[in-house]
């Protein structure tokens, strides 16, 4: 088990993450998906609250209507992601606590499906790295902060609670 992430590698992090992955086997595969989308909604919420979008100085007096319409659509869809993430977080916590009576999630073992999922998870990692870089964050620091936060929650037996700062 890792105490810190000085010699971080993805395999160690994945093994460690399993020690904080506490949910019923019947929802294996679904629960982390709900969490991924929920956390994506939280990232969107925090970034949207921090973005300030202004017209390009070279376009003083005129903002391209097409560009403005695209931006409005982007903002609307990002707010939809944020809202869906919040709703999925509530459902995730409910099914972790109460399960899904009489329902089991069956994950595909089809090698083509697994390869497609691997590619998409890789794309998500790329975007996470790019987003962290754009915001001046180091992924090593992000992983360490996550490790420390979850270890603290595990030690205090509040891994199942709610809220970022529990």
N, CA, C and O atoms as a DFTB+ gen file, in Angstrom:
664 C
 N C O
     1  1       0.849      -1.181       0.000
     2  2       0.000       0.000       0.000
     3  2       0.888       1.236       0.000
     4  3       1.943       1.245       0.634
     5  1       0.473       2.255      -0.694
     6  2       1.265       3.461      -0.798
     7  2       0.952       4.424       0.341
     8  3      -0.208       4.603       0.711
     9  1       1.987       5.038       0.889
    10  2       1.808       6.059       1.919
    11  2       1.708       7.435       1.284
    12  3       1.039       8.322       1.816
    13  1       2.344       7.610       0.194
    14  2       2.340       8.865      -0.541
    15  2       2.555       8.543      -1.997
    16  3       2.566       7.375      -2.386
    17  1       2.724       9.562      -2.798
    18  2       2.829       9.336      -4.233
    19  2       4.170       9.782      -4.798
    20  3       4.261      10.153      -5.968
    21  1       5.217       9.746      -3.965
    22  2       6.530      10.180      -4.448
    23  2       6.984       9.356      -5.649
    24  3       7.549       9.897      -6.600
    25  1       6.742       8.066      -5.606
    26  2       7.111       7.180      -6.709
    27  2       5.863       6.750      -7.469
    28  3       5.703       5.580      -7.816
    29  1       4.994       7.701      -7.717
    30  2       3.691       7.468      -8.329
    31  2       3.793       6.787      -9.689
    32  3       4.623       7.141     -10.526
    33  1       2.936       5.815      -9.875
    34  2       2.671       5.297     -11.208
    35  2       1.199       4.913     -11.239
    36  3       0.576       4.727     -10.194
    37  1       0.661       4.799     -12.416
    38  2      -0.775       4.554     -12.538
    39  2      -1.203       3.238     -11.908
    40  3      -2.283       3.168     -11.322
    41  1      -0.394       2.200     -12.012
    42  2      -0.762       0.902     -11.431
    43  2      -0.891       1.009      -9.908
    44  3      -1.843       0.485      -9.329
    45  1       0.061       1.686      -9.261
    46  2      -0.017       1.874      -7.812
    47  2      -1.249       2.685      -7.431
    48  3      -1.953       2.353      -6.478
    49  1      -1.499       3.745      -8.180
    50  2      -2.650       4.594      -7.876
    51  2      -3.953       3.801      -8.029
    52  3      -4.853       3.911      -7.195
    53  1      -4.048       3.011      -9.087
    54  2      -5.246       2.205      -9.314
    55  2      -5.432       1.184      -8.198
    56  3      -6.549       0.993      -7.718
    57  1      -4.356       0.529      -7.781
    58  2      -4.447      -0.423      -6.662
    59  2      -4.875       0.282      -5.381
    60  3      -5.722      -0.220      -4.642
    61  1      -4.287       1.447      -5.123
    62  2      -4.660       2.191      -3.925
    63  2      -6.126       2.619      -3.992
    64  3      -6.850       2.513      -3.002
    65  1      -6.569       3.106      -5.165
    66  2      -7.951       3.587      -5.316
    67  2      -8.957       2.488      -4.970
    68  3     -10.036       2.776      -4.451
    69  1      -8.611       1.242      -5.252
    70  2      -9.516       0.131      -4.923
    71  2      -9.785       0.056      -3.425
    72  3     -10.830      -0.443      -3.007
    73  1      -8.851       0.548      -2.613
    74  2      -9.039       0.488      -1.154
    75  2     -10.071       1.502      -0.677
    76  3     -10.553       1.408       0.452
    77  1     -10.414       2.465      -1.518
    78  2     -11.437       3.452      -1.156
    79  2     -12.707       3.270      -1.985
    80  3     -13.664       4.029      -1.831
    81  1     -12.719       2.277      -2.855
    82  2     -13.881       2.006      -3.711
    83  2     -14.835       1.071      -2.964
    84  3     -14.748      -0.153      -3.070
    85  1     -15.730       1.673      -2.221
    86  2     -16.618       0.898      -1.353
    87  2     -18.045       1.029      -1.876
    88  3     -18.735       2.012      -1.606
    89  1     -18.468       0.022      -2.626
    90  2     -19.835      -0.011      -3.150
    91  2     -20.183      -1.456      -3.471
    92  3     -19.291      -2.280      -3.672
    93  1     -21.474      -1.769      -3.520
    94  2     -21.888      -3.161      -3.743
    95  2     -21.437      -3.704      -5.098
    96  3     -21.413      -2.976      -6.090
    97  1     -21.085      -4.976      -5.128
    98  2     -20.670      -5.628      -6.379
    99  2     -21.756      -5.555      -7.443
   100  3     -21.454      -5.517      -8.636
   101  1     -23.008      -5.536      -7.022
   102  2     -24.106      -5.536      -7.988
   103  2     -24.106      -4.288      -8.879
   104  3     -24.727      -4.286      -9.943
   105  1     -23.412      -3.228      -8.447
   106  2     -23.365      -2.001      -9.254
   107  2     -21.950      -1.697      -9.750
   108  3     -21.642      -0.572     -10.143
   109  1     -21.102      -2.721      -9.724
   110  2     -19.739      -2.579     -10.235
   111  2     -19.810      -2.149     -11.707
   112  3     -20.577      -2.718     -12.484
   113  1     -19.035      -1.175     -12.075
   114  2     -19.057      -0.663     -13.445
   115  2     -19.983       0.531     -13.596
   116  3     -19.653       1.485     -14.300
   117  1     -21.138       0.491     -12.943
   118  2     -22.082       1.609     -13.007
   119  2     -21.722       2.685     -11.994
   120  3     -21.729       3.873     -12.319
   121  1     -21.405       2.276     -10.763
   122  2     -21.127       3.238      -9.695
   123  2     -19.985       4.191     -10.048
   124  3     -20.151       5.403      -9.908
   125  1     -18.830       3.688     -10.501
   126  2     -17.767       4.638     -10.847
   127  2     -18.112       5.504     -12.058
   128  3     -17.609       6.621     -12.178
   129  1     -18.957       5.006     -12.952
   130  2     -19.400       5.822     -14.082
   131  2     -20.232       6.997     -13.581
   132  3     -20.060       8.128     -14.036
   133  1     -21.137       6.723     -12.641
   134  2     -21.941       7.800     -12.055
   135  2     -21.033       8.809     -11.356
   136  3     -21.242      10.018     -11.456
   137  1     -20.024       8.301     -10.647
   138  2     -19.077       9.186      -9.974
   139  2     -18.281      10.024     -10.956
   140  3     -18.054      11.210     -10.717
   141  1     -17.856       9.424     -12.055
   142  2     -17.085      10.141     -13.065
   143  2     -17.898      11.301     -13.644
   144  3     -17.396      12.417     -13.781
   145  1     -19.147      11.025     -13.978
   146  2     -19.996      12.078     -14.535
   147  2     -20.321      13.120     -13.463
   148  3     -20.353      14.318     -13.745
   149  1     -20.562      12.659     -12.238
   150  2     -20.836      13.588     -11.150
   151  2     -19.662      14.518     -10.899
   152  3     -19.843      15.727     -10.760
   153  1     -18.462      13.960     -10.842
   154  2     -17.275      14.783     -10.622
   155  2     -17.022      15.711     -11.808
   156  3     -16.554      16.835     -11.628
   157  1     -17.328      15.244     -13.018
   158  2     -17.199      16.107     -14.196
   159  2     -18.118      17.313     -14.046
   160  3     -17.730      18.439     -14.359
   161  1     -19.335      17.075     -13.569
   162  2     -20.259      18.183     -13.328
   163  2     -19.713      19.169     -12.308
   164  3     -19.884      20.379     -12.456
   165  1     -19.053      18.654     -11.270
   166  2     -18.469      19.541     -10.259
   167  2     -17.311      20.355     -10.834
   168  3     -17.174      21.540     -10.531
   169  1     -16.480      19.724     -11.660
   170  2     -15.381      20.453     -12.305
   171  2     -15.958      21.558     -13.188
   172  3     -15.486      22.695     -13.160
   173  1     -16.980      21.215     -13.972
   174  2     -17.620      22.203     -14.838
   175  2     -18.152      23.369     -14.002
   176  3     -17.960      24.532     -14.357
   177  1     -18.817      23.051     -12.896
   178  2     -19.385      24.102     -12.038
   179  2     -18.296      25.048     -11.527
   180  3     -18.448      26.268     -11.588
   181  1     -17.203      24.480     -11.024
   182  2     -16.131      25.304     -10.462
   183  2     -15.432      26.137     -11.543
   184  3     -15.072      27.289     -11.304
   185  1     -15.243      25.558     -12.720
   186  2     -14.582      26.302     -13.797
   187  2     -15.499      27.384     -14.347
   188  3     -15.050      28.504     -14.593
   189  1     -16.773      27.071     -14.544
   190  2     -17.693      28.090     -15.048
   191  2     -17.759      29.287     -14.105
   192  3     -17.862      30.430     -14.550
   193  1     -17.700      29.024     -12.810
   194  2     -17.739      30.114     -11.834
   195  2     -16.464      30.952     -11.888
   196  3     -16.447      32.079     -11.393
   197  1     -15.400      30.419     -12.481
   198  2     -14.106      31.108     -12.521
   199  2     -13.782      31.706     -13.884
   200  3     -12.807      32.445     -14.013
   201  1     -14.576      31.402     -14.894
   202  2     -14.299      31.920     -16.239
   203  2     -14.884      33.316     -16.420
   204  3     -15.984      33.612     -15.955
   205  1     -14.139      34.148     -17.092
   206  2     -14.628      35.470     -17.469
   207  2     -14.397      35.578     -18.973
   208  3     -13.256      35.614     -19.433
   209  1     -15.470      35.628     -19.722
   210  2     -15.367      35.634     -21.177
   211  2     -15.614      37.063     -21.651
   212  3     -16.637      37.669     -21.332
   213  1     -14.674      37.583     -22.407
   214  2     -14.762      38.950     -22.910
   215  2     -14.553      38.943     -24.421
   216  3     -13.974      38.016     -24.986
   217  1     -15.035      39.991     -25.045
   218  2     -14.852      40.119     -26.495
   219  2     -13.382      40.386     -26.793
   220  3     -12.693      41.076     -26.041
   221  1     -12.925      39.836     -27.886
   222  2     -11.556      40.060     -28.364
   223  2     -11.365      41.566     -28.616
   224  3     -12.221      42.216     -29.215
   225  1     -10.257      42.093     -28.161
   226  2      -9.986      43.529     -28.301
   227  2     -10.010      43.982     -29.766
   228  3     -10.305      45.143     -30.050
   229  1      -9.705      43.086     -30.681
   230  2      -9.687      43.447     -32.101
   231  2     -11.091      43.566     -32.677
   232  3     -11.258      44.045     -33.799
   233  1     -12.108      43.135     -31.921
   234  2     -13.472      43.185     -32.445
   235  2     -14.324      44.206     -31.689
   236  3     -15.523      44.007     -31.496
   237  1     -13.690      45.299     -31.266
   238  2     -14.387      46.333     -30.505
   239  2     -15.610      46.811     -31.288
   240  3     -15.526      47.156     -32.467
   241  1     -16.738      46.820     -30.600
   242  2     -17.968      47.303     -31.221
   243  2     -18.755      46.224     -31.941
   244  3     -19.962      46.369     -32.130
   245  1     -18.106      45.156     -32.344
   246  2     -18.796      44.110     -33.091
   247  2     -18.382      42.743     -32.552
   248  3     -17.197      42.412     -32.504
   249  1     -19.372      41.964     -32.150
   250  2     -19.112      40.578     -31.779
   251  2     -19.814      39.736     -32.826
   252  3     -21.002      39.920     -33.093
   253  1     -19.080      38.824     -33.408
   254  2     -19.613      37.934     -34.436
   255  2     -20.822      37.181     -33.878
   256  3     -20.700      36.460     -32.888
   257  1     -21.991      37.346     -34.513
   258  2     -23.223      36.708     -34.029
   259  2     -23.087      35.194     -33.996
   260  3     -23.564      34.554     -33.058
   261  1     -22.450      34.617     -34.994
   262  2     -22.269      33.165     -35.020
   263  2     -21.419      32.701     -33.840
   264  3     -21.733      31.702     -33.194
   265  1     -20.347      33.430     -33.568
   266  2     -19.490      33.098     -32.430
   267  2     -20.266      33.246     -31.114
   268  3     -20.151      32.405     -30.222
   269  1     -21.043      34.307     -31.001
   270  2     -21.852      34.539     -29.807
   271  2     -22.857      33.407     -29.616
   272  3     -23.034      32.918     -28.500
   273  1     -23.515      32.988     -30.694
   274  2     -24.488      31.891     -30.619
   275  2     -23.805      30.580     -30.207
   276  3     -24.346      29.820     -29.403
   277  1     -22.622      30.323     -30.758
   278  2     -21.879      29.114     -30.378
   279  2     -21.529      29.147     -28.896
   280  3     -21.675      28.146     -28.194
   281  1     -21.071      30.293     -28.429
   282  2     -20.720      30.421     -27.023
   283  2     -21.935      30.199     -26.130
   284  3     -21.842      29.524     -25.105
   285  1     -23.077      30.768     -26.519
   286  2     -24.300      30.554     -25.739
   287  2     -24.676      29.075     -25.686
   288  3     -25.079      28.568     -24.639
   289  1     -24.543      28.388     -26.814
   290  2     -24.856      26.962     -26.855
   291  2     -23.882      26.175     -25.970
   292  3     -24.293      25.283     -25.228
   293  1     -22.592      26.511     -26.052
   294  2     -21.587      25.845     -25.222
   295  2     -21.921      26.034     -23.748
   296  3     -21.912      25.069     -22.983
   297  1     -22.214      27.258     -23.344
   298  2     -22.507      27.540     -21.938
   299  2     -23.769      26.798     -21.489
   300  3     -23.819      26.279     -20.374
   301  1     -24.770      26.748     -22.341
   302  2     -26.004      26.034     -22.011
   303  2     -25.732      24.545     -21.818
   304  3     -26.219      23.942     -20.862
   305  1     -24.961      23.956     -22.720
   306  2     -24.650      22.530     -22.614
   307  2     -23.770      22.235     -21.408
   308  3     -23.962      21.218     -20.742
   309  1     -22.805      23.108     -21.114
   310  2     -21.977      22.909     -19.927
   311  2     -22.822      22.984     -18.658
   312  3     -22.582      22.233     -17.712
   313  1     -23.802      23.875     -18.627
   314  2     -24.705      23.935     -17.477
   315  2     -25.555      22.682     -17.374
   316  3     -25.882      22.243     -16.271
   317  1     -25.919      22.099     -18.512
   318  2     -26.659      20.829     -18.509
   319  2     -25.787      19.726     -17.919
   320  3     -26.267      18.920     -17.122
   321  1     -24.508      19.681     -18.304
   322  2     -23.573      18.692     -17.749
   323  2     -23.459      18.886     -16.234
   324  3     -23.499      17.921     -15.471
   325  1     -23.318      20.126     -15.817
   326  2     -23.218      20.448     -14.389
   327  2     -24.455      19.938     -13.651
   328  3     -24.336      19.287     -12.613
   329  1     -25.641      20.232     -14.185
   330  2     -26.890      19.820     -13.528
   331  2     -27.058      18.303     -13.535
   332  3     -27.489      17.721     -12.540
   333  1     -26.717      17.658     -14.661
   334  2     -26.807      16.192     -14.736
   335  2     -25.843      15.559     -13.746
   336  3     -26.174      14.561     -13.106
   337  1     -24.649      16.134     -13.615
   338  2     -23.672      15.626     -12.657
   339  2     -24.210      15.669     -11.237
   340  3     -24.040      14.717     -10.475
   341  1     -24.863      16.777     -10.877
   342  2     -25.429      16.902      -9.531
   343  2     -26.504      15.835      -9.287
   344  3     -26.534      15.200      -8.233
   345  1     -27.370      15.651     -10.262
   346  2     -28.436      14.653     -10.114
   347  2     -27.869      13.243     -10.028
   348  3     -28.340      12.434      -9.228
   349  1     -26.872      12.945     -10.836
   350  2     -26.268      11.612     -10.809
   351  2     -25.522      11.366      -9.499
   352  3     -25.485      10.233      -9.019
   353  1     -24.929      12.403      -8.914
   354  2     -24.276      12.252      -7.609
   355  2     -25.284      11.836      -6.545
   356  3     -24.992      10.979      -5.712
   357  1     -26.473      12.443      -6.571
   358  2     -27.519      12.097      -5.602
   359  2     -27.940      10.642      -5.799
   360  3     -28.061       9.893      -4.829
   361  1     -28.160      10.242      -7.042
   362  2     -28.551       8.862      -7.335
   363  2     -27.445       7.885      -6.966
   364  3     -27.720       6.808      -6.436
   365  1     -26.193       8.250      -7.242
   366  2     -25.050       7.397      -6.906
   367  2     -25.020       7.118      -5.415
   368  3     -24.863       5.971      -4.998
   369  1     -25.169       8.150      -4.617
   370  2     -25.130       7.979      -3.163
   371  2     -26.314       7.147      -2.676
   372  3     -26.183       6.362      -1.737
   373  1     -27.456       7.319      -3.311
   374  2     -28.629       6.534      -2.935
   375  2     -28.427       5.053      -3.243
   376  3     -28.727       4.203      -2.405
   377  1     -27.925       4.736      -4.433
   378  2     -27.771       3.309      -4.749
   379  2     -26.605       2.683      -3.996
   380  3     -26.604       1.477      -3.749
   381  1     -25.602       3.498      -3.624
   382  2     -24.532       2.966      -2.778
   383  2     -25.101       2.567      -1.421
   384  3     -24.737       1.531      -0.864
   385  1     -25.986       3.388      -0.903
   386  2     -26.573       3.141       0.415
   387  2     -27.657       2.068       0.365
   388  3     -27.703       1.186       1.223
   389  1     -28.522       2.142      -0.631
   390  2     -29.710       1.284      -0.670
   391  2     -29.661       0.175      -1.708
   392  3     -30.518      -0.709      -1.709
   393  1     -28.666       0.211      -2.594
   394  2     -28.578      -0.795      -3.645
   395  2     -29.663      -0.615      -4.687
   396  3     -30.394       0.375      -4.680
   397  1     -29.755      -1.567      -5.564
   398  2     -30.799      -1.609      -6.592
   399  2     -31.456      -2.973      -6.469
   400  3     -31.047      -3.932      -7.123
   401  1     -32.458      -3.050      -5.643
   402  2     -33.089      -4.321      -5.313
   403  2     -33.478      -5.108      -6.566
   404  3     -34.218      -4.624      -7.422
   405  1     -32.960      -6.332      -6.648
   406  2     -33.306      -7.229      -7.744
   407  2     -32.586      -6.939      -9.051
   408  3     -32.882      -7.567     -10.068
   409  1     -31.651      -6.007      -9.044
   410  2     -30.954      -5.626     -10.279
   411  2     -29.459      -5.826     -10.096
   412  3     -28.889      -5.452      -9.071
   413  1     -28.835      -6.418     -11.097
   414  2     -27.380      -6.546     -11.136
   415  2     -26.883      -5.945     -12.440
   416  3     -27.491      -6.130     -13.494
   417  1     -25.780      -5.229     -12.360
   418  2     -25.157      -4.659     -13.544
   419  2     -24.195      -5.703     -14.096
   420  3     -23.321      -6.192     -13.381
   421  1     -24.358      -6.040     -15.362
   422  2     -23.480      -7.012     -16.022
   423  2     -22.586      -6.234     -16.989
   424  3     -23.074      -5.562     -17.898
   425  1     -21.285      -6.333     -16.783
   426  2     -20.339      -5.628     -17.652
   427  2     -19.902      -6.545     -18.789
   428  3     -19.713      -7.746     -18.595
   429  1     -19.745      -5.975     -19.959
   430  2     -19.305      -6.729     -21.128
   431  2     -17.857      -7.170     -20.964
   432  3     -17.029      -6.442     -20.416
   433  1     -17.572      -8.352     -21.439
   434  2     -16.180      -8.815     -21.479
   435  2     -15.690      -8.896     -22.927
   436  3     -14.632      -9.462     -23.202
   437  1     -16.465      -8.327     -23.842
   438  2     -16.112      -8.309     -25.249
   439  2     -14.818      -7.506     -25.427
   440  3     -14.773      -6.329     -25.069
   441  1     -13.772      -8.125     -25.972
   442  2     -12.481      -7.427     -26.119
   443  2     -12.580      -6.124     -26.918
   444  3     -11.855      -5.172     -26.629
   445  1     -13.462      -6.069     -27.912
   446  2     -13.608      -4.838     -28.696
   447  2     -14.205      -3.719     -27.841
   448  3     -13.784      -2.566     -27.934
   449  1     -15.187      -4.068     -27.011
   450  2     -15.792      -3.079     -26.119
   451  2     -14.753      -2.586     -25.120
   452  3     -14.648      -1.385     -24.869
   453  1     -13.988      -3.513     -24.551
   454  2     -12.958      -3.132     -23.579
   455  2     -11.897      -2.241     -24.226
   456  3     -11.418      -1.298     -23.596
   457  1     -11.533      -2.523     -25.454
   458  2     -10.559      -1.695     -26.166
   459  2     -11.119      -0.295     -26.411
   460  3     -10.404       0.696     -26.264
   461  1     -12.396      -0.213     -26.784
   462  2     -13.026       1.098     -26.992
   463  2     -13.072       1.898     -25.688
   464  3     -12.795       3.098     -25.683
   465  1     -13.421       1.235     -24.586
   466  2     -13.456       1.911     -23.286
   467  2     -12.059       2.391     -22.916
   468  3     -11.895       3.505     -22.418
   469  1     -11.049       1.555     -23.158
   470  2      -9.665       1.934     -22.861
   471  2      -9.277       3.191     -23.639
   472  3      -8.645       4.092     -23.087
   473  1      -9.649       3.255     -24.904
   474  2      -9.325       4.429     -25.722
   475  2     -10.008       5.684     -25.184
   476  3      -9.390       6.746     -25.102
   477  1     -11.273       5.562     -24.821
   478  2     -12.011       6.727     -24.324
   479  2     -11.486       7.179     -22.958
   480  3     -11.409       8.379     -22.694
   481  1     -11.128       6.236     -22.093
   482  2     -10.532       6.607     -20.805
   483  2      -9.199       7.305     -21.027
   484  3      -8.857       8.239     -20.302
   485  1      -8.449       6.860     -22.022
   486  2      -7.199       7.535     -22.374
   487  2      -7.454       8.960     -22.843
   488  3      -6.716       9.879     -22.487
   489  1      -8.499       9.143     -23.641
   490  2      -8.855      10.497     -24.077
   491  2      -9.210      11.370     -22.875
   492  3      -8.830      12.539     -22.817
   493  1      -9.941      10.795     -21.916
   494  2     -10.280      11.556     -20.715
   495  2      -9.024      11.948     -19.949
   496  3      -8.931      13.061     -19.431
   497  1      -8.061      11.040     -19.875
   498  2      -6.809      11.366     -19.188
   499  2      -6.087      12.510     -19.892
   500  3      -5.523      13.389     -19.241
   501  1      -6.106      12.494     -21.219
   502  2      -5.451      13.566     -21.970
   503  2      -6.109      14.902     -21.648
   504  3      -5.422      15.884     -21.367
   505  1      -7.440      14.941     -21.689
   506  2      -8.147      16.193     -21.410
   507  2      -7.955      16.636     -19.967
   508  3      -7.875      17.833     -19.690
   509  1      -7.881      15.686     -19.052
   510  2      -7.616      16.047     -17.660
   511  2      -6.235      16.683     -17.540
   512  3      -6.067      17.681     -16.840
   513  1      -5.250      16.109     -18.221
   514  2      -3.896      16.671     -18.193
   515  2      -3.873      18.063     -18.823
   516  3      -3.237      18.975     -18.293
   517  1      -4.560      18.226     -19.944
   518  2      -4.592      19.526     -20.620
   519  2      -5.299      20.570     -19.749
   520  3      -4.841      21.708     -19.644
   521  1      -6.406      20.182     -19.133
   522  2      -7.149      21.103     -18.271
   523  2      -6.315      21.502     -17.059
   524  3      -6.270      22.674     -16.684
   525  1      -5.663      20.528     -16.456
   526  2      -4.796      20.832     -15.317
   527  2      -3.689      21.798     -15.739
   528  3      -3.398      22.756     -15.024
   529  1      -3.077      21.554     -16.884
   530  2      -2.017      22.442     -17.370
   531  2      -2.549      23.847     -17.621
   532  3      -1.910      24.828     -17.239
   533  1      -3.713      23.955     -18.259
   534  2      -4.300      25.269     -18.540
   535  2      -4.536      26.060     -17.258
   536  3      -4.430      27.286     -17.254
   537  1      -4.855      25.365     -16.176
   538  2      -5.132      26.031     -14.895
   539  2      -3.890      26.077     -14.000
   540  3      -3.978      26.459     -12.833
   541  1      -2.735      25.689     -14.547
   542  2      -1.481      25.777     -13.804
   543  2      -1.347      24.734     -12.711
   544  3      -0.632      24.945     -11.732
   545  1      -2.032      23.608     -12.871
   546  2      -1.985      22.534     -11.884
   547  2      -1.128      21.388     -12.402
   548  3      -1.066      21.140     -13.607
   549  1      -0.477      20.701     -11.492
   550  2       0.357      19.559     -11.811
   551  2      -0.423      18.289     -11.447
   552  3      -0.933      18.179     -10.332
   553  1      -0.518      17.339     -12.369
   554  2      -1.291      16.122     -12.093
   555  2      -0.733      15.329     -10.918
   556  3      -1.487      14.656     -10.215
   557  1       0.557      15.398     -10.700
   558  2       1.150      14.740      -9.528
   559  2       0.555      15.336      -8.252
   560  3       0.209      14.612      -7.319
   561  1       0.440      16.671      -8.226
   562  2      -0.143      17.348      -7.065
   563  2      -1.633      17.028      -6.933
   564  3      -2.141      16.866      -5.824
   565  1      -2.330      16.939      -8.069
   566  2      -3.753      16.589      -8.057
   567  2      -3.936      15.193      -7.469
   568  3      -4.790      14.984      -6.607
   569  1      -3.134      14.241      -7.936
   570  2      -3.225      12.864      -7.436
   571  2      -2.873      12.794      -5.952
   572  3      -3.529      12.086      -5.188
   573  1      -1.846      13.521      -5.548
   574  2      -1.436      13.511      -4.132
   575  2      -2.533      14.105      -3.250
   576  3      -2.836      13.566      -2.185
   577  1      -3.124      15.208      -3.688
   578  2      -4.198      15.833      -2.910
   579  2      -5.397      14.896      -2.793
   580  3      -6.017      14.803      -1.733
   581  1      -5.722      14.200      -3.886
   582  2      -6.828      13.245      -3.856
   583  2      -6.519      12.081      -2.919
   584  3      -7.368      11.665      -2.130
   585  1      -5.310      11.568      -3.012
   586  2      -4.863      10.484      -2.136
   587  2      -4.984      10.905      -0.674
   588  3      -5.549      10.175       0.140
   589  1      -4.451      12.086      -0.341
   590  2      -4.463      12.563       1.040
   591  2      -5.896      12.775       1.540
   592  3      -6.222      12.419       2.672
   593  1      -6.741      13.353       0.695
   594  2      -8.137      13.609       1.074
   595  2      -8.861      12.300       1.368
   596  3      -9.538      12.177       2.389
   597  1      -8.718      11.323       0.475
   598  2      -9.441      10.059       0.657
   599  2      -8.869       9.225       1.795
   600  3      -9.618       8.547       2.498
   601  1      -7.561       9.263       1.986
   602  2      -6.968       8.559       3.130
   603  2      -7.481       9.147       4.440
   604  3      -7.781       8.410       5.379
   605  1      -7.579      10.459       4.504
   606  2      -8.094      11.118       5.706
   607  2      -9.549      10.714       5.952
   608  3      -9.937      10.429       7.085
   609  1     -10.340      10.692       4.898
   610  2     -11.745      10.285       5.045
   611  2     -11.849       8.833       5.505
   612  3     -12.679       8.492       6.346
   613  1     -10.985       7.981       4.933
   614  2     -10.997       6.570       5.312
   615  2     -10.644       6.421       6.787
   616  3     -11.306       5.679       7.513
   617  1      -9.608       7.120       7.233
   618  2      -9.177       7.054       8.638
   619  2     -10.255       7.569       9.589
   620  3     -10.409       7.057      10.698
   621  1     -11.005       8.589       9.148
   622  2     -12.049       9.172       9.997
   623  2     -13.409       8.511       9.778
   624  3     -14.411       8.918      10.367
   625  1     -13.430       7.482       8.920
   626  2     -14.662       6.731       8.622
   627  2     -15.775       7.634       8.069
   628  3     -16.938       7.497       8.448
   629  1     -15.408       8.553       7.173
   630  2     -16.398       9.414       6.534
   631  2     -16.312       9.302       5.004
   632  3     -16.686      10.224       4.279
   633  1     -15.821       8.176       4.541
   634  2     -15.675       7.980       3.096
   635  2     -17.037       7.992       2.399
   636  3     -17.136       8.348       1.224
   637  1     -18.095       7.597       3.137
   638  2     -19.446       7.550       2.558
   639  2     -20.216       8.854       2.718
   640  3     -21.352       8.943       2.253
   641  1     -19.654       9.846       3.343
   642  2     -20.379      11.091       3.602
   643  2     -20.622      11.911       2.361
   644  3     -20.453      11.437       1.237
   645  1     -21.020      13.143       2.577
   646  2     -21.287      14.072       1.482
   647  2     -20.490      15.347       1.680
   648  3     -20.166      15.722       2.807
   649  1     -20.183      15.998       0.594
   650  2     -19.499      17.280       0.646
   651  2     -18.007      17.130       0.439
   652  3     -17.404      16.124       0.814
   653  1     -17.422      18.157      -0.169
   654  2     -15.988      18.143      -0.452
   655  2     -15.141      18.181       0.803
   656  3     -14.085      17.552       0.862
   657  1     -15.596      18.915       1.808
   658  2     -14.766      19.179       2.989
   659  2     -15.272      18.458       4.222
   660  3     -15.461      19.075       5.271
   661  1     -15.488      17.176       4.108
   662  2     -15.956      16.415       5.278
   663  2     -14.806      15.800       6.032
   664  3     -15.019      15.128       7.041
